[in-house]
Each structure stands twice: as C-alpha cells, then as structure tokens.
Amino acid sequence: MIELIFSDSGAAALGIAKKTGDKSSLCDIEITTDLDGNEAIETLAPEPYAGPFIDGDFSDVASIWLMGDVGDISVLPDWSSRLRLLREIFDTHEMEPDDWIEEEGQRAKAFVARLEDAAKNGESVRIWWSDLADETCGYYWAMNILQNAKGLITSVKIPRIWPIEDGYSIVNGTREMVPQDFHAMLKWERAIEPAERKAAALHWQHLVSENAPLRAMINGIPCSVPDSFYDYILYQVFPDNNFKVIEAIGRALG
C-alpha cells in the first residue's frame, strides 16, 4: 500500500504511527516568530510513541510537496517548474536554498513513477488530505493519475474540527497532525469509486487548462483565481511602519 500525503511533517507523523519500520531519524522542530518577524528554530527530542498504530511499514508513506495551489501546473509532473517555485519562495524569505531543493525534485519524480506503477499494477493507495487549497489540489492531481487504477483507492479527508476528551481540536491540515491522530482518523476512510475519480480528474484537467497563478477553495471546490485574490487580507494586516514580508504573512495567517 502507498500512504499518500501532501506534507512532510504529516508524513513524519504518519510514519511514526505505522507498526514497523525505522523511525530513529525523526525529530520534532519548533519554530517561533516574534512580532518583529524574527524566527527561532529549536530541535526537540520526541517522546517515544506507544500507539495506537496503523498496519504497515514506515516505507509505505510517500509524501510530496506538490503546492498545486500555486504557480504553473501545466507541466506537472515536470518538476523543473516546481524547483523554480521553491527557489522563488526561498528568495522571498531571504533564505539561501539548500541542496534539499534538488533532492526534493528527484524524490518527487521517483514518487510520481511509483504512483503511476501503482495505478497499473493494482497496488492500493490511501490518500490523506484536508480542505486546505494545496492539499485539495494534491488530491485532485492524484485522482488524475489514479482515475483508471486497478487497485483499491481510498481517501481519508481530515476534518478541521473534531471532538476530543475535554472539548474539541482544530487542526489546520495534515501538517499539524500527530501520530495518534492518524489512527483516530481511519474511521473517515472511504473507497473512491472510478466514476468519482474520473470526475475529479476532469476538474483537475480544467484547472490545468486555465493554469491561473493561484487556486483557492471556493465553496469547497478548488478554483482558479488571480494573483490578487488574497490582497484584501494583506492590506488589512500591513503595519503602518516598515516591516518584513514574513511579518505580514504571519499576521495574515493569524
């Protein structure tokens, strides 16, 4: 089985939740940003995870940072455009790109080939996603590849709010999930029938044909939008004095 997920942090948590496999290289990272936009990054040793576990091996987990809601999607899965986008993001944040950008491109190519093989040979695929624009676009992109898959294709769509023992929890996509969440979310797993896969594939192909600068969730559906779509949010949170880009982004997300 392939466990497909669209965030690296979510993939790490999902890997921990699997019954078997080497998990020694995983760690927690805490990133904090003050009001001036200065970041502090601390690596934390995770507590040993004692379950509950999901059947399967750590190697089942396959993450891909598709970012299908941003930029040129007409050439996917040619990852040269994705690598350019990653570099632009690094430049915006005044960060030096690391070797991992090239490694991410090579890993993504290998994963797409694996997903295409799974569609042909009948390997089952389970997709973890949420209603965030990037993850929803990832889901529709995957449906385009898997629309005629011979094996079982299932979906676990993560709700934004779910009850916990002392109230409720709000999770912003798979990137905020912890290992125990994955076992709890299995109750929402459902099979995706071929007709539904093909309908989603057609919608993705329509988005590709439009190839807008951005894609956003409108009434629960990923739609092509202009690059000024989120400007009204940014204008509301821009400080009156000089500021760093990351500060404006942090305020907008908040």
N, C-alpha and C positions, 0 to 999 in steps of 0.2 A: 504493500500500500504506500502511496505517496500522500504525505500530510502537507498540503499546500497552504502557505500563509504569506502575507504581504508585509511583514515587519520583522526585522532581525531580532529585536528584543522579544517579540512574541514567539519567534521560532526558538529562542534560547529557553524560554519558559516551557514551551511545549516539549522540547527535548528532555527537560528535567522530568516532566510528567510521564514520559514513556517508561515502560517497565525495565528495559535493558538498554545498554549502551554506555560508552564512556562519557561522563559528564564532568570530568575533573577540570576542564579548561574554562568552565563557565564562571562568571562572576557578576556581581551587581555593580552598577555605576550610578552614582547620584550626582545630578547636575543641578546646581542652583544658580540663579541670576538675581543680582541686586537691582535696585531701582535705577542705577546708572548703566545697566546693561552688562556689567562685568560678570563673567561666568567663573564658577568654581566647580571642578570635577574631582570627585573622590571615588576611589575603587573600594568596594566593600566586600568582605568575605561572606558569602551567603550561608544561611543556616542550612544544615543537612535536611533534605526533603524526605519525608517519611510516607508520602502518599496522601490521597489515593492516586493510583497510577492508571495509565491508559495502556492497553495492549500494544505490543510492537516495540520496535527498536528506535533508538535515537537517530539512526541513519535514515529512517522513514521521512524525517522532517526536511522539507525543502522550502526555503524562503526566497523571495525575490522582491527586490526594491524596485517595483515597476514604475511608480509615480505616474500612473496612467492619466491622472487628472491634470497634468502639467505638460506643456510643450508639444512638440511634433510627435504624433503617434502613427504617421503614415508609413513609416519604415520599420516599425516593430515587426519581427524581433531582431532587426539590425541594431545592435546596441551601441553603435558609434554615436547616435543622436542622444542616447541616454548618458553616455560618458561626457559629452559636451555639456549636457544639462547639469550633471553633478559638478563639473568644474565651474560653471557659472554660479551655482549655489555657494561653492567654496569662496569664489571671488567676492560675492555679495557680502559674505560674513567676514571678509578679510582674513581668511584662513588659507594656509598652504595645503594644496591637495597632496594626499599620501598615495603610496603605491596601491592601497586598497581599492582605489577607483578603477584601475586597470584590472585588478583581481576580481572586482565585482562584475565587470563586463564579461570576463572569461567564465566566471561561475554562472552568470545568467545564461550565457549561450549554452553551456553544458546542461543546465536545468531545462531549458526550452526543448532541447533534443530529447531529454528524458521524458518530458511531458508528452511530446509527440509520439514517442515509442509506446508510452503507456496507453495512449488512445488506440494504437494499432494492435497491441498485443493483449489487451484486456485487463491490464493491471488497474486495480481500483484506486480512486483518488478521492480524498476528503479535503474539502476547501473550508478554511476558517477565514471569516471576513466580517465586516461590520458595515454600517451605513455611512462611514466616512467616505468622502469622494474618491480618495486614492485606492482604498480597499474595494469599493464597489466597482470601480473601473477595472481593477485587477480581476475581480470575479467575472465580469463580462468578457474581458480579454481571454480568460481561461476557458470560458464557455465556447468561444470561437475556435479554440484548439480542440476541445473535447466534445464538440457537438455530435460527432458520429462515433464516439468512443464505444468500444465493445464491452468494457468492464463497467462495474458499478461506480457511479459518480454521486457523491453525497455532499451536502452543504451543512455547515454549522454557522448560522448568522448570529453574531454576538449582539444581544440587546444592549441598549445604552444603560438601562436601569434594570436591576433585578434584586429580589429580596434576599437579605442575609439575616442572621440570627437576631441582631439587635437593630434592625431597620432595613435600609436599602443601600445599595452600592451603585455608583455611577462610574462607568469605565469608558474612556474615550478611545475605542478601537482595540484591536488585538495587541497593540504596542504596550498597553497598560495592564495586560493580564499577567497573573502569577500562576505558577504550576497547578495549584489546586482548582483554579477556575476552569481549566480545560475539562477535567473530569465532570464538573458540575454542568458544563455547557453541553455535554453529549446528549442530554435529553432533547435538545433542539435539532439534532441531526435528522436530516431527511434526504431521501433519494431525489435526484434531479432527473426527471424523465427526458427522453430525447427531444420531444416537442418543445419543452421549456428551454432546453439547451440551445436549440436552433433559433428560437425567438430571441434569446439573449445575444446569440452570435450575430443575428441580423442587426440588432441595435448597436452592437459594437462596431460593425462594419459601417453603419450610418455615421457614428461618431468619427471613425477614421476618415470617411469621405469629407466630412466637414473640417476636420483637423484644426479646430479652434485653438487659440493659445491656452485656454483653460477649459476644464469640465467641472461642473458643480452639481450638487444634489438639489433638484427642484421637485418638490412633491414626491420625494423618494426615488427619483429617476435621475441617472447621470445625464446631464445636458451640456451641450457646447455653449460657452459663454465668452464674451470679450475679456481682454486682459484688464479692463477697468471694473470688472464685476464686483470686486471686494473693496474698491476705493472708498466707498461711503463709510466702511468700518474704520479704515485707516485714518480718514480725516477726523473722525470723532475722537481718536486717541492720540493724535500727534501732540506732543508737548509744545508749549509756546516758545521755548528756547531751543538751542541746539541739542541734538540727540543722536544716538546711534541707531542704525537700522534695526538691530536686534531688539532694542528697547521698544520701538514701535510695534514690532511683530509680537513681542511678549504681551504688551498691553492689549493688542487686538485679540490674541488668543484668549487672554483672560476675560 
